[in-house]
């Protein structure tokens, strides 16, 4: 086995996954020139270019695709074998890369991270906050978190939270000033905090229920955000009505700093799920996260 070639293969995989030398260098903690040298070394050894380079982009060649389709799973298997040896000795090690929407962080992930740090100090968990629908395999993540209805059928899904509702909330001061809406049509006369989807660029229409009919209601107001936690902050500041997942506002509802509006109009959501490819199910680092999450969220839920 060519040891020099083997040592540089993880760098090649990082460039392919991130689509550039600079971003791969930042991820690996290397200089861009070192990354470029590693890729060139592999290409020289193989006698074929793995990447087509322009001033604006880096993309795999046909030969590069074929090579990495074979080598990538082998390198992953090597990493997982090393992690299993450590796990057999009672140590979970390595890097666990998770893709998680921002709204899920405070609802489900923070308490799990606290307990993971206590139980597994040799494991690093890297979280990328992303509200779009991501192919976790193609993007190099070990797992992702999404609403149950948004998970591809070929993925294994593990429930993190019970089902919850998407609700409308406002502060008592706002309601005292503007009145309390009693019907969905009343929202047109209120200052509603809008939400823009970063993945599509569209402004989200609130999903509501009127009797047995589900509606998508366009709202308007003086504020529009891309982070639901900031929508809650604006509602607490008496600006207007926010549309949130109920667990995100649970503490404020209990304290009376926010009030739920028209509970009968709230839609049920399936809850949050961790999802991952079948081949990753037995990885010690992912299994440790799943086991910890089940225990922690059962205790806090």
C-alpha positions as CSV (number, residue, x, y, z in Angstrom):
1,X,0.0,0.0,0.0
2,X,1.3,3.5,-0.9
3,X,1.3,5.1,2.5
4,X,1.8,8.6,1.1
5,X,-1.3,8.2,-1.1
6,X,-3.3,6.9,1.9
7,X,-2.3,9.8,4.1
8,X,-3.7,12.3,1.6
9,X,-7.0,10.7,0.8
10,X,-8.9,12.3,3.6
11,X,-7.9,15.7,2.2
12,X,-9.1,14.8,-1.2
13,X,-12.5,13.7,0.3
14,X,-12.8,17.0,2.2
15,X,-12.2,19.0,-1.0
16,X,-14.8,16.9,-2.8
17,X,-17.3,17.3,0.0
18,X,-16.8,21.0,0.5
19,X,-16.4,21.9,-3.2
20,X,-13.2,24.0,-2.7
21,X,-9.7,24.0,-1.4
22,X,-10.0,27.0,0.9
23,X,-13.1,25.7,2.7
24,X,-11.6,22.2,3.0
25,X,-8.4,23.7,4.4
26,X,-10.5,25.6,7.0
27,X,-12.3,22.4,8.0
28,X,-9.1,20.4,8.3
29,X,-7.0,23.1,10.0
30,X,-4.5,23.2,7.1
31,X,-3.3,25.9,4.8
32,X,-4.8,26.0,1.3
33,X,-1.4,25.4,-0.2
34,X,-1.0,22.2,1.9
35,X,-4.4,21.0,0.7
36,X,-3.5,21.8,-2.9
37,X,-0.2,19.9,-2.5
38,X,-2.0,16.9,-1.0
39,X,-4.5,16.7,-3.9
40,X,-1.7,17.1,-6.5
41,X,0.3,14.3,-4.8
42,X,-2.7,11.9,-5.1
43,X,-3.3,13.0,-8.7
44,X,0.3,12.5,-9.6
45,X,0.3,9.0,-8.0
46,X,-2.8,8.1,-10.0
47,X,-1.8,9.8,-13.2
48,X,-5.3,11.3,-13.6
49,X,-6.8,14.6,-12.5
50,X,-9.5,14.2,-9.8
51,X,-10.8,17.8,-10.0
52,X,-11.6,20.2,-12.7
53,X,-10.5,23.6,-11.5
54,X,-11.5,27.0,-12.6
55,X,-11.0,30.4,-11.0
56,X,-14.5,30.1,-9.5
57,X,-15.2,26.5,-8.8
58,X,-13.7,23.0,-8.1
59,X,-15.6,20.0,-9.3
60,X,-14.8,16.3,-9.5
61,X,-13.9,14.8,-12.9
62,X,-15.5,11.6,-14.0
63,X,-12.3,9.8,-12.9
64,X,-12.5,11.6,-9.6
65,X,-16.1,10.5,-9.0
66,X,-15.3,6.9,-9.8
67,X,-12.2,6.9,-7.5
68,X,-14.0,8.5,-4.5
69,X,-17.1,6.3,-4.9
70,X,-14.8,3.4,-4.1
71,X,-12.3,5.0,-1.7
72,X,-14.8,7.1,0.3
73,X,-16.7,4.1,1.9
74,X,-13.4,2.3,2.6
75,X,-12.0,5.3,4.5
76,X,-15.3,5.6,6.5
77,X,-15.0,1.9,7.3
78,X,-11.5,2.4,8.6
79,X,-12.5,5.3,10.8
80,X,-15.5,3.4,12.2
81,X,-13.3,0.3,12.9
82,X,-10.9,2.5,14.9
83,X,-13.8,4.1,16.8
84,X,-15.2,0.6,17.6
85,X,-11.9,-0.4,19.1
86,X,-12.0,2.7,21.3
87,X,-15.6,2.1,22.2
88,X,-14.8,-1.5,23.3
89,X,-12.3,0.0,25.8
90,X,-15.1,2.3,27.1
91,X,-14.0,5.5,25.1
92,X,-16.1,7.0,22.4
93,X,-13.9,9.1,20.2
94,X,-13.8,10.9,16.9
95,X,-15.9,13.7,15.2
96,X,-19.7,13.5,15.0
97,X,-21.0,15.9,12.4
98,X,-24.7,16.8,12.7
99,X,-27.0,19.0,10.6
100,X,-29.7,20.6,12.7
101,X,-32.2,23.4,12.1
102,X,-31.8,26.3,14.5
103,X,-35.3,25.8,16.1
104,X,-34.3,22.3,17.2
105,X,-31.2,23.4,19.1
106,X,-33.0,24.8,22.1
107,X,-35.9,22.4,21.9
108,X,-34.0,19.2,22.0
109,X,-30.2,19.4,21.4
110,X,-28.8,21.6,24.1
111,X,-29.5,19.3,27.1
112,X,-28.2,16.4,25.1
113,X,-24.9,18.2,24.3
114,X,-24.5,18.9,28.1
115,X,-24.8,15.3,28.9
116,X,-22.6,14.1,26.0
117,X,-19.8,16.4,27.2
118,X,-20.0,14.7,30.6
119,X,-20.2,11.2,29.4
120,X,-17.9,11.3,26.3
121,X,-15.2,14.0,26.7
122,X,-13.1,12.4,24.0
123,X,-15.8,12.9,21.3
124,X,-16.2,16.2,19.4
125,X,-19.7,17.0,18.2
126,X,-19.8,19.5,15.3
127,X,-23.3,21.0,14.7
128,X,-24.1,22.9,11.5
129,X,-27.3,24.9,11.9
130,X,-29.2,24.6,8.7
131,X,-33.0,25.0,8.1
132,X,-32.9,23.6,4.5
133,X,-33.4,20.0,3.4
134,X,-29.9,18.6,3.2
135,X,-28.6,15.4,1.8
136,X,-26.6,14.4,4.9
137,X,-24.7,11.7,3.1
138,X,-23.6,13.9,0.2
139,X,-22.7,16.7,2.5
140,X,-20.6,14.5,4.8
141,X,-22.7,14.6,7.9
142,X,-23.2,11.6,10.1
143,X,-26.8,12.5,10.8
144,X,-29.4,15.3,10.7
145,X,-32.5,16.4,12.6
146,X,-35.8,17.4,11.0
147,X,-39.5,17.2,11.4
148,X,-40.7,13.6,10.8
149,X,-42.6,14.4,7.7
150,X,-39.5,15.9,6.0
151,X,-37.3,12.8,6.2
152,X,-36.5,10.7,3.1
153,X,-37.9,7.2,3.3
154,X,-34.5,5.5,2.8
155,X,-33.2,7.0,6.1
156,X,-33.4,5.5,9.6
157,X,-35.3,7.9,11.8
158,X,-35.2,8.0,15.6
159,X,-37.7,10.1,17.5
160,X,-36.3,12.8,19.7
161,X,-39.4,14.6,20.8
162,X,-43.1,13.9,21.1
163,X,-45.4,15.5,18.6
164,X,-46.1,19.2,19.3
165,X,-48.1,22.0,17.8
166,X,-47.3,25.1,15.7
167,X,-49.0,27.9,17.7
168,X,-49.5,31.7,17.6
169,X,-48.3,33.8,20.5
170,X,-48.2,37.4,21.6
171,X,-47.4,39.3,24.7
172,X,-50.1,40.6,27.1
173,X,-49.0,44.1,26.5
174,X,-49.4,43.8,22.7
175,X,-52.9,42.3,23.2
176,X,-53.9,45.0,25.6
177,X,-52.9,47.6,23.0
178,X,-54.2,45.9,19.8
179,X,-56.9,43.5,21.0
180,X,-57.0,39.7,20.9
181,X,-57.8,38.1,17.5
182,X,-60.7,35.7,17.7
183,X,-60.8,34.5,14.1
184,X,-58.2,33.7,11.5
185,X,-59.5,36.7,9.4
186,X,-58.6,39.0,12.3
187,X,-54.9,38.4,11.7
188,X,-55.1,40.8,8.7
189,X,-55.6,43.6,11.2
190,X,-52.6,42.6,13.4
191,X,-48.9,43.0,13.3
192,X,-47.7,39.5,12.4
193,X,-44.0,38.6,12.6
194,X,-43.2,37.0,9.2
195,X,-40.7,34.2,8.5
196,X,-38.6,33.9,5.3
197,X,-37.3,30.5,4.4
198,X,-33.6,30.7,3.6
199,X,-33.7,27.5,1.6
200,X,-36.2,28.8,-1.0
201,X,-36.3,32.5,-0.3
202,X,-40.1,32.3,0.0
203,X,-42.1,34.0,2.8
204,X,-43.7,31.3,4.9
205,X,-47.5,31.2,5.0
206,X,-48.8,30.2,8.4
207,X,-50.3,26.7,8.4
208,X,-53.5,26.9,10.5
209,X,-56.7,24.9,11.0
210,X,-60.3,26.2,10.7
211,X,-62.6,23.5,11.8
212,X,-61.7,20.5,9.6
213,X,-59.9,22.6,7.0
214,X,-56.2,23.2,6.9
215,X,-55.2,26.7,5.6
216,X,-52.1,28.5,4.5
217,X,-52.5,32.0,5.6
218,X,-50.3,34.9,4.3
219,X,-49.6,37.5,7.0
220,X,-48.0,40.9,7.1
221,X,-46.3,43.1,9.6
222,X,-43.4,45.4,10.4
223,X,-40.9,42.6,11.0
224,X,-39.8,39.5,9.1
225,X,-37.1,37.1,10.3
226,X,-35.2,34.0,9.4
227,X,-34.8,32.7,12.9
228,X,-37.8,31.5,14.9
229,X,-36.0,32.2,18.2
230,X,-35.8,35.8,17.2
231,X,-39.5,35.9,16.3
232,X,-40.1,34.8,19.9
233,X,-37.8,37.6,21.2
234,X,-39.8,40.2,19.1
235,X,-43.1,38.9,20.5
236,X,-41.7,39.3,24.0
237,X,-40.8,42.8,23.1
238,X,-44.5,43.5,22.4
239,X,-44.0,44.0,18.6
240,X,-46.6,41.5,17.4
241,X,-47.8,38.0,16.9
242,X,-45.3,35.2,16.3
243,X,-45.9,31.7,14.9
244,X,-43.7,29.2,16.7
245,X,-43.4,25.5,17.7
246,X,-45.0,25.2,21.1
247,X,-41.9,23.8,22.9
248,X,-39.9,26.9,21.9
249,X,-42.4,29.1,23.9
250,X,-43.3,26.6,26.6
251,X,-41.5,28.5,29.4
252,X,-42.9,31.8,28.4
253,X,-46.4,30.5,28.2
254,X,-46.1,29.0,31.7
255,X,-44.7,32.3,33.0
256,X,-47.4,34.3,31.3
257,X,-45.0,36.5,29.3
258,X,-46.6,35.1,26.2
259,X,-50.2,34.1,25.5
260,X,-51.3,31.5,23.0
261,X,-53.9,32.7,20.5
262,X,-56.7,30.8,19.0
263,X,-55.5,27.3,20.2
264,X,-58.2,25.7,18.0
265,X,-56.4,26.9,14.9
266,X,-53.0,25.2,15.9
267,X,-51.7,22.4,13.7
268,X,-50.1,19.2,15.0
269,X,-46.5,18.6,14.0
270,X,-45.0,15.1,14.0
271,X,-42.1,16.1,16.3
272,X,-38.3,16.1,15.8
273,X,-36.4,13.1,14.5
274,X,-32.7,12.2,14.2
275,X,-32.1,10.6,10.8
276,X,-29.1,8.9,9.3
277,X,-28.2,6.3,6.6
278,X,-28.6,2.7,7.5
279,X,-24.8,2.0,7.3
280,X,-24.2,4.5,10.1
281,X,-26.6,2.9,12.6
282,X,-23.9,1.0,14.4
283,X,-21.2,3.7,14.6
284,X,-20.3,4.1,18.3
285,X,-20.3,7.9,18.2
286,X,-23.8,8.0,16.7
287,X,-25.1,5.2,19.0
288,X,-23.7,7.1,22.0
289,X,-25.6,10.2,20.9
290,X,-28.8,8.3,20.3
291,X,-28.7,6.6,23.7
292,X,-27.9,9.8,25.5
293,X,-30.7,11.7,23.6
294,X,-33.3,9.1,24.5
295,X,-32.4,9.2,28.2
296,X,-32.1,13.0,28.5
297,X,-35.2,13.9,26.4
298,X,-37.3,11.3,28.1
299,X,-36.4,12.9,31.5
300,X,-37.0,16.5,30.3
301,X,-40.0,15.8,28.1
